[in-house]
């Protein structure tokens, strides 16, 4: 079948492989043994087939997602695969920026505080949650002074997010390019979950799944 003009342009730009999938998608699959790739399963309950990009012998399924998907599709895949990991091409994200190192969000010293939902790294006391203007505290405030920053947790901003990714129940990994990946994490808070990133070396992520 002849390729459309759109497909030809995408190939020329390096966005599609000869099989119609993104080059990013294909390169990720090639990081795993051939025997792990393109595994097809049938769901009796859903009455349809699911084709996993990668399914490891230990039972982990990896879905490489180049484009946004619907919440319905996300739920369908998560309900079917018992141990799913999402890897999303974040190089296309608009208005996405990694900001600052964070302290350990589960540090007992932070039990009485909530992170503010702002670009600045500030917190406020839970006792002031319902105040019209809770006082925002920086890490240099005497109450918080001494908290150590981690090397792997980061705050970030995303002006135009694909909100479906925040609904994922399975691990959500963003590939922004380079040697590191970033897992989307959320700290439960009374004021609403605080989203942050955990940095993971790309080679360690792959090594943990290729055994």
N, CA and C atoms as an extended XYZ file, in Angstrom:
633
Properties=species:S:1:pos:R:3:atomname:S:1:resname:S:1:resid:I:1 pbc="F F F"
N         0.847       -1.187        0.000 N   UNK     1
C         0.000        0.000        0.000 CA  UNK     1
C         0.887        1.243        0.000 C   UNK     1
N         0.566        2.200       -0.872 N   UNK     2
C         1.374        3.410       -0.945 CA  UNK     2
C         1.196        4.240        0.313 C   UNK     2
N         2.253        4.888        0.726 N   UNK     3
C         2.202        5.722        1.918 CA  UNK     3
C         1.529        7.045        1.583 C   UNK     3
N         0.802        7.587        2.575 N   UNK     4
C         0.183        8.884        2.395 CA  UNK     4
C         1.237        9.971        2.465 C   UNK     4
N         0.852       11.189        2.049 N   UNK     5
C         1.773       12.324        2.122 CA  UNK     5
C         2.190       12.566        3.564 C   UNK     5
N         1.227       12.414        4.497 N   UNK     6
C         1.527       12.624        5.918 CA  UNK     6
C         2.569       11.621        6.388 C   UNK     6
N         2.413       10.349        5.993 N   UNK     7
C         3.368        9.311        6.391 CA  UNK     7
C         4.743        9.587        5.801 C   UNK     7
N         4.784       10.031        4.540 N   UNK     8
C         6.068       10.327        3.904 CA  UNK     8
C         6.770       11.468        4.621 C   UNK     8
N         5.985       12.490        4.996 N   UNK     9
C         6.573       13.628        5.709 CA  UNK     9
C         7.088       13.191        7.077 C   UNK     9
N         6.346       12.304        7.732 N   UNK    10
C         6.756       11.829        9.054 CA  UNK    10
C         8.028       11.010        8.959 C   UNK    10
N         8.128       10.196        7.936 N   UNK    11
C         9.338        9.402        7.744 CA  UNK    11
C        10.536       10.306        7.503 C   UNK    11
N        10.321       11.332        6.660 N   UNK    12
C        11.408       12.243        6.357 CA  UNK    12
C        11.880       12.975        7.608 C   UNK    12
N        10.945       13.230        8.535 N   UNK    13
C        11.288       13.940        9.764 CA  UNK    13
C        11.829       13.013       10.834 C   UNK    13
N        11.806       11.717       10.555 N   UNK    14
C        12.305       10.762       11.532 CA  UNK    14
C        11.307       10.411       12.604 C   UNK    14
N        10.030       10.723       12.394 N   UNK    15
C         9.024       10.467       13.412 CA  UNK    15
C         8.373        9.095       13.285 C   UNK    15
N         8.475        8.485       12.097 N   UNK    16
C         7.871        7.175       11.892 CA  UNK    16
C         8.914        6.215       11.341 C   UNK    16
N         8.788        4.948       11.741 N   UNK    17
C         9.617        3.915       11.145 CA  UNK    17
C         8.903        3.397        9.910 C   UNK    17
N         9.524        2.472        9.212 N   UNK    18
C         8.909        1.925        8.005 CA  UNK    18
C         7.679        1.110        8.344 C   UNK    18
N         7.459        0.779        9.608 N   UNK    19
C         6.301       -0.017        9.994 CA  UNK    19
C         5.151        0.855       10.488 C   UNK    19
N         5.275        2.182       10.398 N   UNK    20
C         4.184        3.054       10.781 CA  UNK    20
C         4.196        3.442       12.239 C   UNK    20
N         5.135        2.942       13.035 N   UNK    21
C         5.237        3.330       14.435 CA  UNK    21
C         6.357        4.349       14.576 C   UNK    21
N         6.351        5.081       15.662 N   UNK    22
C         7.369        6.109       15.843 CA  UNK    22
C         8.747        5.470       16.011 C   UNK    22
N         9.770        6.199       15.585 N   UNK    23
C        11.143        5.747       15.770 CA  UNK    23
C        11.425        5.590       17.259 C   UNK    23
N        10.899        6.526       18.058 N   UNK    24
C        11.052        6.445       19.515 CA  UNK    24
C        10.507        5.120       20.040 C   UNK    24
N         9.328        4.756       19.562 N   UNK    25
C         8.660        3.519       19.971 CA  UNK    25
C         9.518        2.298       19.606 C   UNK    25
N         9.977        2.280       18.379 N   UNK    26
C        10.768        1.138       17.900 CA  UNK    26
C        12.081        1.014       18.655 C   UNK    26
N        12.743        2.136       18.899 N   UNK    27
C        14.026        2.090       19.603 CA  UNK    27
C        13.863        1.578       21.029 C   UNK    27
N        12.760        1.930       21.666 N   UNK    28
C        12.519        1.421       23.019 CA  UNK    28
C        12.336       -0.093       23.002 C   UNK    28
N        11.571       -0.591       22.059 N   UNK    29
C        11.349       -2.043       21.998 CA  UNK    29
C        12.648       -2.787       21.731 C   UNK    29
N        13.519       -2.174       20.932 N   UNK    30
C        14.787       -2.825       20.604 CA  UNK    30
C        15.744       -2.898       21.790 C   UNK    30
N        15.413       -2.224       22.880 N   UNK    31
C        16.230       -2.310       24.089 CA  UNK    31
C        15.977       -3.619       24.835 C   UNK    31
N        14.972       -4.376       24.383 N   UNK    32
C        14.601       -5.626       25.025 CA  UNK    32
C        14.752       -6.792       24.052 C   UNK    32
N        14.986       -7.987       24.564 N   UNK    33
C        15.121       -9.162       23.687 CA  UNK    33
C        13.890       -9.355       22.805 C   UNK    33
N        14.103       -9.899       21.628 N   UNK    34
C        13.007      -10.128       20.680 CA  UNK    34
C        11.900      -10.965       21.311 C   UNK    34
N        12.282      -11.919       22.146 N   UNK    35
C        11.294      -12.814       22.753 CA  UNK    35
C        10.364      -12.089       23.717 C   UNK    35
N        10.721      -10.864       24.113 N   UNK    36
C         9.885      -10.084       25.034 CA  UNK    36
C         8.854       -9.232       24.284 C   UNK    36
N         9.073       -9.024       22.973 N   UNK    37
C         8.318       -8.006       22.248 CA  UNK    37
C         7.042       -8.547       21.600 C   UNK    37
N         6.062       -7.611       21.465 N   UNK    38
C         4.829       -7.864       20.709 CA  UNK    38
C         4.133       -9.163       21.136 C   UNK    38
N         3.770       -9.228       22.385 N   UNK    39
C         3.060      -10.384       22.920 CA  UNK    39
C         1.546      -10.104       22.880 C   UNK    39
N         0.787      -11.045       22.349 N   UNK    40
C        -0.655      -10.871       22.222 CA  UNK    40
C        -1.395      -11.747       23.223 C   UNK    40
N        -2.368      -11.121       23.895 N   UNK    41
C        -3.186      -11.828       24.885 CA  UNK    41
C        -4.655      -11.566       24.583 C   UNK    41
N        -5.487      -12.529       24.949 N   UNK    42
C        -6.931      -12.363       24.726 CA  UNK    42
C        -7.642      -12.205       26.059 C   UNK    42
N        -8.528      -11.225       26.139 N   UNK    43
C        -9.320      -10.985       27.340 CA  UNK    43
C       -10.720      -11.555       27.159 C   UNK    43
N       -11.022      -12.590       27.903 N   UNK    44
C       -12.364      -13.175       27.856 CA  UNK    44
C       -13.392      -12.169       28.365 C   UNK    44
N       -13.053      -11.468       29.420 N   UNK    45
C       -13.980      -10.515       30.021 CA  UNK    45
C       -14.278       -9.341       29.104 C   UNK    45
N       -13.230       -8.818       28.445 N   UNK    46
C       -13.403       -7.658       27.570 CA  UNK    46
C       -13.751       -8.047       26.139 C   UNK    46
N       -13.544       -9.329       25.801 N   UNK    47
C       -13.862       -9.802       24.467 CA  UNK    47
C       -12.997       -9.198       23.377 C   UNK    47
N       -11.712       -8.989       23.679 N   UNK    48
C       -10.820       -8.399       22.694 CA  UNK    48
C        -9.389       -8.832       22.972 C   UNK    48
N        -8.516       -8.577       21.984 N   UNK    49
C        -7.106       -8.896       22.136 CA  UNK    49
C        -6.335       -7.657       22.617 C   UNK    49
N        -5.298       -7.897       23.384 N   UNK    50
C        -4.365       -6.853       23.799 CA  UNK    50
C        -2.980       -7.267       23.331 C   UNK    50
N        -2.284       -6.362       22.693 N   UNK    51
C        -0.920       -6.648       22.249 CA  UNK    51
C         0.047       -5.801       23.059 C   UNK    51
N         0.842       -6.460       23.874 N   UNK    52
C         1.799       -5.759       24.730 CA  UNK    52
C         3.050       -5.416       23.932 C   UNK    52
N         3.528       -4.203       24.070 N   UNK    53
C         4.779       -3.822       23.416 CA  UNK    53
C         5.912       -4.707       23.912 C   UNK    53
N         5.982       -4.853       25.233 N   UNK    54
C         6.983       -5.723       25.855 CA  UNK    54
C         6.328       -6.441       27.023 C   UNK    54
N         6.552       -7.746       27.098 N   UNK    55
C         6.056       -8.536       28.228 CA  UNK    55
C         7.201       -9.435       28.681 C   UNK    55
N         7.683       -9.202       29.904 N   UNK    56
C         8.860       -9.899       30.393 CA  UNK    56
C         8.501      -11.248       31.001 C   UNK    56
N         9.461      -12.154       31.094 N   UNK    57
C         9.209      -13.466       31.703 CA  UNK    57
C         8.731      -13.372       33.153 C   UNK    57
N         9.092      -12.287       33.837 N   UNK    58
C         8.657      -12.142       35.231 CA  UNK    58
C         7.227      -11.613       35.335 C   UNK    58
N         6.607      -11.341       34.187 N   UNK    59
C         5.197      -10.946       34.189 CA  UNK    59
C         4.934       -9.454       34.117 C   UNK    59
N         5.954       -8.656       33.896 N   UNK    60
C         5.777       -7.205       33.769 CA  UNK    60
C         5.494       -6.836       32.317 C   UNK    60
N         4.473       -6.052       32.119 N   UNK    61
C         4.132       -5.552       30.790 CA  UNK    61
C         4.534       -4.090       30.692 C   UNK    61
N         5.172       -3.714       29.586 N   UNK    62
C         5.568       -2.322       29.366 CA  UNK    62
C         4.853       -1.810       28.121 C   UNK    62
N         4.151       -0.714       28.277 N   UNK    63
C         3.483       -0.071       27.157 CA  UNK    63
C         4.201        1.240       26.853 C   UNK    63
N         4.700        1.379       25.627 N   UNK    64
C         5.371        2.596       25.197 CA  UNK    64
C         4.351        3.467       24.483 C   UNK    64
N         4.073        4.634       25.044 N   UNK    65
C         3.003        5.480       24.524 CA  UNK    65
C         3.577        6.758       23.941 C   UNK    65
N         3.443        6.884       22.625 N   UNK    66
C         3.989        8.036       21.901 CA  UNK    66
C         2.994        9.185       21.850 C   UNK    66
N         1.710        8.866       21.936 N   UNK    67
C         0.655        9.872       21.793 CA  UNK    67
C        -0.320        9.784       22.966 C   UNK    67
N        -1.086       10.847       23.200 N   UNK    68
C        -2.089       10.810       24.266 CA  UNK    68
C        -3.135        9.731       24.005 C   UNK    68
N        -3.722        9.205       25.075 N   UNK    69
C        -4.799        8.228       24.951 CA  UNK    69
C        -5.960        8.663       25.833 C   UNK    69
N        -7.088        8.016       25.637 N   UNK    70
C        -8.273        8.342       26.430 CA  UNK    70
C        -8.199        7.655       27.789 C   UNK    70
N        -8.966        8.160       28.731 N   UNK    71
C        -9.033        7.542       30.051 CA  UNK    71
C        -9.607        6.128       29.942 C   UNK    71
N       -10.545        5.944       29.025 N   UNK    72
C       -11.139        4.625       28.828 CA  UNK    72
C       -10.087        3.606       28.384 C   UNK    72
N        -9.211        4.007       27.468 N   UNK    73
C        -8.172        3.098       26.991 CA  UNK    73
C        -7.149        2.830       28.085 C   UNK    73
N        -6.806        3.867       28.836 N   UNK    74
C        -5.867        3.678       29.939 CA  UNK    74
C        -6.418        2.676       30.944 C   UNK    74
N        -7.675        2.834       31.313 N   UNK    75
C        -8.298        1.923       32.273 CA  UNK    75
C        -8.379        0.500       31.711 C   UNK    75
N        -8.671        0.390       30.413 N   UNK    76
C        -8.790       -0.922       29.785 CA  UNK    76
C        -7.484       -1.703       29.895 C   UNK    76
N        -6.389       -1.039       29.598 N   UNK    77
C        -5.093       -1.724       29.658 CA  UNK    77
C        -4.681       -2.020       31.096 C   UNK    77
N        -4.916       -1.067       31.994 N   UNK    78
C        -4.530       -1.286       33.388 CA  UNK    78
C        -5.362       -2.389       34.035 C   UNK    78
N        -6.614       -2.504       33.640 N   UNK    79
C        -7.460       -3.560       34.193 CA  UNK    79
C        -7.073       -4.933       33.671 C   UNK    79
N        -6.495       -4.968       32.470 N   UNK    80
C        -6.153       -6.255       31.870 CA  UNK    80
C        -4.800       -6.774       32.338 C   UNK    80
N        -3.789       -5.898       32.324 N   UNK    81
C        -2.442       -6.345       32.694 CA  UNK    81
C        -2.239       -6.194       34.207 C   UNK    81
N        -1.928       -7.279       34.907 N   UNK    82
C        -1.785       -7.222       36.371 CA  UNK    82
C        -0.554       -6.458       36.837 C   UNK    82
N         0.445       -6.322       35.975 N   UNK    83
C         1.685       -5.651       36.376 CA  UNK    83
C         2.192       -4.816       35.208 C   UNK    83
N         1.601       -3.634       35.073 N   UNK    84
C         1.854       -2.781       33.904 CA  UNK    84
C         2.722       -1.580       34.275 C   UNK    84
N         3.608       -1.211       33.352 N   UNK    85
C         4.416        0.003       33.483 CA  UNK    85
C         4.235        0.816       32.202 C   UNK    85
N         3.897        2.085       32.369 N   UNK    86
C         3.784        2.983       31.222 CA  UNK    86
C         5.107        3.712       31.001 C   UNK    86
N         5.524        3.824       29.743 N   UNK    87
C         6.653        4.679       29.380 CA  UNK    87
C         6.136        5.626       28.301 C   UNK    87
N         6.132        6.910       28.609 N   UNK    88
C         5.510        7.907       27.738 CA  UNK    88
C         6.572        8.827       27.150 C   UNK    88
N         6.441        9.121       25.872 N   UNK    89
C         7.369       10.027       25.199 CA  UNK    89
C         7.096       11.462       25.668 C   UNK    89
N         7.922       11.940       26.595 N   UNK    90
C         7.726       13.275       27.129 CA  UNK    90
C         8.431       14.359       26.348 C   UNK    90
N         9.172       13.977       25.303 N   UNK    91
C         9.869       14.982       24.509 CA  UNK    91
C         8.891       15.867       23.731 C   UNK    91
N         7.630       15.430       23.666 N   UNK    92
C         6.618       16.197       22.958 CA  UNK    92
C         5.807       17.091       23.899 C   UNK    92
N         6.020       16.981       25.198 N   UNK    93
C         5.244       17.755       26.160 CA  UNK    93
C         5.450       19.257       25.946 C   UNK    93
N         4.378       20.010       26.044 N   UNK    94
C         4.450       21.460       25.921 CA  UNK    94
C         4.375       22.094       27.316 C   UNK    94
N         5.249       23.044       27.549 N   UNK    95
C         5.227       23.742       28.826 CA  UNK    95
C         5.665       22.890       29.998 C   UNK    95
N         6.483       21.863       29.733 N   UNK    96
C         6.953       20.962       30.793 CA  UNK    96
C         8.376       21.358       31.170 C   UNK    96
N         8.602       21.558       32.471 N   UNK    97
C         9.928       21.959       32.933 CA  UNK    97
C        10.225       21.377       34.310 C   UNK    97
N        11.366       20.709       34.426 N   UNK    98
C        11.812       20.221       35.725 CA  UNK    98
C        12.383       21.399       36.498 C   UNK    98
N        12.011       21.505       37.774 N   UNK    99
C        12.401       22.673       38.552 CA  UNK    99
C        13.510       22.372       39.560 C   UNK    99
N        13.162       22.059       40.793 N   UNK   100
C        14.153       21.966       41.858 CA  UNK   100
C        14.174       20.586       42.516 C   UNK   100
N        15.304       20.292       43.158 N   UNK   101
C        15.396       19.097       43.988 CA  UNK   101
C        14.424       19.239       45.161 C   UNK   101
N        13.855       18.101       45.572 N   UNK   102
C        12.931       18.091       46.704 CA  UNK   102
C        13.528       17.317       47.871 C   UNK   102
N        13.068       17.617       49.083 N   UNK   103
C        13.424       16.737       50.202 CA  UNK   103
C        12.630       15.448       50.059 C   UNK   103
N        12.899       14.488       50.908 N   UNK   104
C        12.118       13.253       50.924 CA  UNK   104
C        10.692       13.608       51.315 C   UNK   104
N         9.743       13.436       50.397 N   UNK   105
C         8.365       13.864       50.658 CA  UNK   105
C         7.721       13.066       51.784 C   UNK   105
N         8.302       11.905       52.129 N   UNK   106
C         7.765       11.076       53.212 CA  UNK   106
C         8.538       11.257       54.517 C   UNK   106
N         9.395       12.258       54.561 N   UNK   107
C        10.148       12.527       55.788 CA  UNK   107
C         9.169       12.826       56.920 C   UNK   107
N         9.305       12.154       58.078 N   UNK   108
C         8.397       12.396       59.214 CA  UNK   108
C         8.315       13.865       59.624 C   UNK   108
N         9.385       14.628       59.357 N   UNK   109
C         9.391       16.045       59.714 CA  UNK   109
C         8.368       16.843       58.907 C   UNK   109
N         7.920       16.265       57.791 N   UNK   110
C         6.956       16.962       56.937 CA  UNK   110
C         5.525       16.491       57.156 C   UNK   110
N         5.308       15.670       58.155 N   UNK   111
C         3.980       15.090       58.391 CA  UNK   111
C         2.910       16.151       58.636 C   UNK   111
N         3.296       17.276       59.210 N   UNK   112
C         2.325       18.325       59.529 CA  UNK   112
C         2.294       19.443       58.491 C   UNK   112
N         2.902       19.170       57.336 N   UNK   113
C         2.979       20.201       56.295 CA  UNK   113
C         2.487       19.650       54.960 C   UNK   113
N         2.054       20.571       54.115 N   UNK   114
C         1.672       20.217       52.750 CA  UNK   114
C         2.457       21.079       51.771 C   UNK   114
N         2.837       20.466       50.652 N   UNK   115
C         3.513       21.224       49.601 CA  UNK   115
C         2.479       22.096       48.883 C   UNK   115
N         2.864       23.320       48.600 N   UNK   116
C         1.965       24.207       47.868 CA  UNK   116
C         1.954       23.830       46.397 C   UNK   116
N         0.838       24.087       45.757 N   UNK   117
C         0.707       23.765       44.332 CA  UNK   117
C         1.132       24.970       43.497 C   UNK   117
N         2.390       25.335       43.669 N   UNK   118
C         2.953       26.478       42.945 CA  UNK   118
C         4.304       26.058       42.376 C   UNK   118
N         4.843       26.901       41.499 N   UNK   119
C         6.153       26.611       40.914 CA  UNK   119
C         7.266       26.776       41.938 C   UNK   119
N         7.016       27.585       42.965 N   UNK   120
C         8.016       27.777       44.010 CA  UNK   120
C         7.961       26.632       45.008 C   UNK   120
N         9.117       26.254       45.530 N   UNK   121
C         9.182       25.175       46.507 CA  UNK   121
C         8.839       25.739       47.884 C   UNK   121
N         7.560       25.710       48.215 N   UNK   122
C         7.080       26.201       49.496 CA  UNK   122
C         6.083       25.221       50.084 C   UNK   122
N         5.933       25.289       51.402 N   UNK   123
C         4.989       24.438       52.113 CA  UNK   123
C         4.158       25.300       53.054 C   UNK   123
N         3.080       24.718       53.567 N   UNK   124
C         2.295       25.413       54.581 CA  UNK   124
C         1.838       24.404       55.626 C   UNK   124
N         1.518       24.903       56.795 N   UNK   125
C         1.094       24.040       57.893 CA  UNK   125
C        -0.307       23.500       57.624 C   UNK   125
N        -0.549       22.243       57.941 N   UNK   126
C        -1.872       21.658       57.758 CA  UNK   126
C        -2.925       22.384       58.587 C   UNK   126
N        -2.504       22.920       59.733 N   UNK   127
C        -3.447       23.633       60.595 CA  UNK   127
C        -3.974       24.897       59.943 C   UNK   127
N        -3.291       25.367       58.895 N   UNK   128
C        -3.707       26.583       58.200 CA  UNK   128
C        -4.365       26.273       56.859 C   UNK   128
N        -4.717       25.008       56.673 N   UNK   129
C        -5.256       24.567       55.379 CA  UNK   129
C        -6.458       25.393       54.945 C   UNK   129
N        -7.340       25.699       55.881 N   UNK   130
C        -8.575       26.399       55.513 CA  UNK   130
C        -8.489       27.903       55.729 C   UNK   130
N        -7.292       28.387       55.987 N   UNK   131
C        -7.114       29.832       56.108 CA  UNK   131
C        -7.221       30.471       54.727 C   UNK   131
N        -7.760       31.697       54.648 N   UNK   132
C        -7.861       32.371       53.340 CA  UNK   132
C        -6.507       32.466       52.636 C   UNK   132
N        -5.468       32.759       53.403 N   UNK   133
C        -4.119       32.847       52.849 CA  UNK   133
C        -3.133       32.174       53.794 C   UNK   133
N        -2.991       30.840       53.689 N   UNK   134
C        -2.029       30.160       54.564 CA  UNK   134
C        -0.616       30.685       54.306 C   UNK   134
N         0.171       30.774       55.348 N   UNK   135
C         1.530       31.288       55.212 CA  UNK   135
C         2.405       30.256       54.514 C   UNK   135
N         3.036       30.659       53.437 N   UNK   136
C         3.907       29.766       52.697 CA  UNK   136
C         5.322       29.834       53.270 C   UNK   136
N         5.876       28.663       53.534 N   UNK   137
C         7.184       28.567       54.166 CA  UNK   137
C         8.199       27.968       53.199 C   UNK   137
N         9.360       28.579       53.091 N   UNK   138
C        10.442       28.006       52.292 CA  UNK   138
C        11.233       27.048       53.165 C   UNK   138
N        12.123       26.287       52.563 N   UNK   139
C        12.913       25.334       53.330 CA  UNK   139
C        13.916       26.012       54.255 C   UNK   139
N        14.095       27.315       54.089 N   UNK   140
C        14.998       28.041       54.976 CA  UNK   140
C        14.290       28.541       56.234 C   UNK   140
N        12.984       28.339       56.297 N   UNK   141
C        12.236       28.744       57.493 CA  UNK   141
C        12.710       27.921       58.685 C   UNK   141
N        12.787       28.516       59.887 N   UNK   142
C        13.267       27.785       61.057 CA  UNK   142
C        12.570       26.452       61.308 C   UNK   142
N        11.278       26.353       60.977 N   UNK   143
C        10.544       25.108       61.205 CA  UNK   143
C        11.007       23.993       60.258 C   UNK   143
N        11.520       24.383       59.128 N   UNK   144
C        11.888       23.400       58.104 CA  UNK   144
C        13.391       23.347       57.859 C   UNK   144
N        14.100       24.261       58.463 N   UNK   145
C        15.536       24.339       58.234 CA  UNK   145
C        16.221       23.022       58.635 C   UNK   145
N        17.138       22.573       57.823 N   UNK   146
C        17.861       21.335       58.119 CA  UNK   146
C        17.397       20.149       57.297 C   UNK   146
N        16.236       20.290       56.641 N   UNK   147
C        15.777       19.211       55.759 CA  UNK   147
C        16.747       19.068       54.589 C   UNK   147
N        17.171       17.869       54.327 N   UNK   148
C        18.120       17.636       53.246 CA  UNK   148
C        17.381       17.381       51.934 C   UNK   148
N        17.921       17.947       50.875 N   UNK   149
C        17.357       17.709       49.556 CA  UNK   149
C        17.860       16.371       49.029 C   UNK   149
N        17.008       15.667       48.317 N   UNK   150
C        17.400       14.405       47.711 CA  UNK   150
C        18.034       14.679       46.350 C   UNK   150
N        18.673       13.676       45.802 N   UNK   151
C        19.254       13.803       44.464 CA  UNK   151
C        18.316       13.248       43.396 C   UNK   151
N        17.178       12.657       43.823 N   UNK   152
C        16.331       11.954       42.852 CA  UNK   152
C        14.881       12.433       42.810 C   UNK   152
N        14.442       13.280       43.738 N   UNK   153
C        13.090       13.832       43.691 CA  UNK   153
C        13.148       15.269       43.188 C   UNK   153
N        12.211       15.606       42.276 N   UNK   154
C        12.199       16.944       41.687 CA  UNK   154
C        10.772       17.491       41.611 C   UNK   154
N        10.663       18.793       41.771 N   UNK   155
C         9.400       19.456       41.457 CA  UNK   155
C         9.408       19.775       39.962 C   UNK   155
N         8.237       20.045       39.422 N   UNK   156
C         8.144       20.360       37.992 CA  UNK   156
C         6.906       21.198       37.734 C   UNK   156
N         6.869       21.783       36.562 N   UNK   157
C         5.691       22.510       36.120 CA  UNK   157
C         5.291       21.994       34.744 C   UNK   157
N         3.999       21.976       34.476 N   UNK   158
C         3.484       21.476       33.203 CA  UNK   158
C         2.264       22.318       32.857 C   UNK   158
N         2.444       23.275       31.977 N   UNK   159
C         1.381       24.225       31.673 CA  UNK   159
C         0.236       23.614       30.886 C   UNK   159
N         0.538       22.636       30.047 N   UNK   160
C        -0.512       22.034       29.219 CA  UNK   160
C        -0.471       20.504       29.373 C   UNK   160
N        -0.820       20.010       30.546 N   UNK   161
C        -0.683       18.565       30.804 CA  UNK   161
C        -1.746       17.729       30.111 C   UNK   161
N        -1.365       16.489       29.791 N   UNK   162
C        -2.351       15.503       29.371 CA  UNK   162
C        -2.848       14.863       30.663 C   UNK   162
N        -3.985       15.332       31.155 N   UNK   163
C        -4.423       15.015       32.513 CA  UNK   163
C        -4.682       13.536       32.746 C   UNK   163
N        -4.872       12.771       31.664 N   UNK   164
C        -5.110       11.337       31.825 CA  UNK   164
C        -3.954       10.661       32.543 C   UNK   164
N        -2.720       11.125       32.293 N   UNK   165
C        -1.562       10.477       32.915 CA  UNK   165
C        -1.616       10.562       34.433 C   UNK   165
N        -2.262       11.594       34.955 N   UNK   166
C        -2.387       11.722       36.405 CA  UNK   166
C        -3.375       10.701       36.983 C   UNK   166
N        -4.179       10.098       36.131 N   UNK   167
C        -5.174        9.125       36.580 CA  UNK   167
C        -4.635        7.696       36.609 C   UNK   167
N        -3.408        7.502       36.128 N   UNK   168
C        -2.838        6.153       36.042 CA  UNK   168
C        -2.675        5.539       37.428 C   UNK   168
N        -3.040        4.272       37.534 N   UNK   169
C        -2.847        3.518       38.774 CA  UNK   169
C        -1.532        2.749       38.745 C   UNK   169
N        -0.983        2.568       37.552 N   UNK   170
C         0.277        1.838       37.380 CA  UNK   170
C         1.422        2.846       37.236 C   UNK   170
N         2.655        2.392       37.436 N   UNK   171
C         3.794        3.313       37.316 CA  UNK   171
C         3.796        4.052       35.978 C   UNK   171
N         4.004        5.360       36.057 N   UNK   172
C         4.006        6.223       34.881 CA  UNK   172
C         5.391        6.832       34.731 C   UNK   172
N         6.105        6.452       33.662 N   UNK   173
C         7.472        6.899       33.431 CA  UNK   173
C         7.504        7.853       32.241 C   UNK   173
N         8.094        9.029       32.428 N   UNK   174
C         8.252        9.985       31.338 CA  UNK   174
C         9.674        9.901       30.794 C   UNK   174
N         9.771        9.748       29.484 N   UNK   175
C        11.071        9.753       28.803 CA  UNK   175
C        11.240       11.120       28.166 C   UNK   175
N        12.109       11.930       28.761 N   UNK   176
C        12.359       13.278       28.254 CA  UNK   176
C        13.605       13.345       27.394 C   UNK   176
N        14.219       12.169       27.140 N   UNK   177
C        15.465       12.113       26.406 CA  UNK   177
C        16.650       12.112       27.361 C   UNK   177
N        17.788       11.626       26.900 N   UNK   178
C        18.968       11.612       27.752 CA  UNK   178
C        19.112       10.335       28.558 C   UNK   178
N        19.937       10.398       29.586 N   UNK   179
C        20.309        9.212       30.348 CA  UNK   179
C        19.350        8.888       31.495 C   UNK   179
N        18.379        9.771       31.730 N   UNK   180
C        17.490        9.566       32.872 CA  UNK   180
C        16.024        9.547       32.452 C   UNK   180
N        15.235        8.790       33.200 N   UNK   181
C        13.791        8.761       33.069 CA  UNK   181
C        13.205        9.391       34.323 C   UNK   181
N        11.928        9.763       34.258 N   UNK   182
C        11.296       10.427       35.394 CA  UNK   182
C         9.928        9.798       35.660 C   UNK   182
N         9.796        9.212       36.838 N   UNK   183
C         8.519        8.599       37.201 CA  UNK   183
C         7.623        9.636       37.862 C   UNK   183
N         6.404        9.734       37.373 N   UNK   184
C         5.423       10.647       37.952 CA  UNK   184
C         4.925       10.060       39.270 C   UNK   184
N         5.097       10.807       40.350 N   UNK   185
C         4.660       10.376       41.667 CA  UNK   185
C         3.683       11.417       42.212 C   UNK   185
N         2.856       11.004       43.171 N   UNK   186
C         1.909       11.936       43.762 CA  UNK   186
C         1.841       11.721       45.276 C   UNK   186
N         2.066       12.781       46.009 N   UNK   187
C         1.988       12.741       47.465 CA  UNK   187
C         0.552       13.061       47.893 C   UNK   187
N        -0.126       12.141       48.592 N   UNK   188
C        -1.490       12.432       49.052 CA  UNK   188
C        -1.499       13.615       50.011 C   UNK   188
N        -2.376       14.560       49.768 N   UNK   189
C        -2.500       15.734       50.617 CA  UNK   189
C        -3.966       16.119       50.753 C   UNK   189
N        -4.307       16.759       51.858 N   UNK   190
C        -5.674       17.220       52.075 CA  UNK   190
C        -6.053       18.285       51.048 C   UNK   190
N        -5.061       19.043       50.595 N   UNK   191
C        -5.298       20.113       49.624 CA  UNK   191
C        -5.264       19.606       48.188 C   UNK   191
N        -5.098       18.298       48.008 N   UNK   192
C        -4.980       17.718       46.674 CA  UNK   192
C        -3.605       17.127       46.477 C   UNK   192
N        -3.535       16.037       45.755 N   UNK   193
C        -2.259       15.335       45.564 CA  UNK   193
C        -1.202       16.273       44.990 C   UNK   193
N        -0.013       16.164       45.533 N   UNK   194
C         1.116       16.967       45.055 CA  UNK   194
C         1.943       16.108       44.109 C   UNK   194
N         2.007       16.499       42.850 N   UNK   195
C         2.736       15.733       41.834 CA  UNK   195
C         4.201       16.133       41.819 C   UNK   195
N         5.062       15.128       41.718 N   UNK   196
C         6.498       15.369       41.640 CA  UNK   196
C         7.132       14.259       40.817 C   UNK   196
N         8.431       14.338       40.589 N   UNK   197
C         9.125       13.374       39.735 CA  UNK   197
C        10.222       12.651       40.506 C   UNK   197
N        10.380       11.379       40.201 N   UNK   198
C        11.507       10.609       40.720 CA  UNK   198
C        12.415       10.251       39.553 C   UNK   198
N        13.668       10.682       39.619 N   UNK   199
C        14.613       10.431       38.536 CA  UNK   199
C        15.165        9.015       38.628 C   UNK   199
N        15.192        8.316       37.489 N   UNK   200
C        15.667        6.936       37.419 CA  UNK   200
C        16.647        6.816       36.258 C   UNK   200
N        17.851        6.315       36.471 N   UNK   201
C        18.763        6.101       35.342 CA  UNK   201
C        18.128        5.150       34.320 C   UNK   201
N        18.182        5.530       33.064 N   UNK   202
C        17.570        4.721       32.007 CA  UNK   202
C        18.128        3.291       32.001 C   UNK   202
N        19.449        3.167       32.136 N   UNK   203
C        20.063        1.841       32.081 CA  UNK   203
C        19.623        0.970       33.251 C   UNK   203
N        19.388        1.577       34.422 N   UNK   204
C        18.932        0.812       35.587 CA  UNK   204
C        17.504        0.326       35.383 C   UNK   204
N        16.674        1.163       34.758 N   UNK   205
C        15.293        0.782       34.483 CA  UNK   205
C        15.251       -0.431       33.559 C   UNK   205
N        16.028       -0.384       32.487 N   UNK   206
C        16.050       -1.494       31.533 CA  UNK   206
C        16.636       -2.746       32.178 C   UNK   206
N        17.737       -2.575       32.912 N   UNK   207
C        18.412       -3.704       33.552 CA  UNK   207
C        17.484       -4.407       34.522 C   UNK   207
N        16.636       -3.671       35.234 N   UNK   208
C        15.750       -4.275       36.216 CA  UNK   208
C        14.687       -5.168       35.583 C   UNK   208
N        14.462       -4.987       34.264 N   UNK   209
C        13.421       -5.744       33.565 CA  UNK   209
C        13.985       -6.820       32.653 C   UNK   209
N        15.260       -6.707       32.302 N   UNK   210
C        15.901       -7.709       31.446 CA  UNK   210
C        16.736       -8.620       32.343 C   UNK   210
N        16.160       -9.712       32.732 N   UNK   211
C        16.831      -10.637       33.650 CA  UNK   211
C        16.914      -12.038       33.032 C   UNK   211
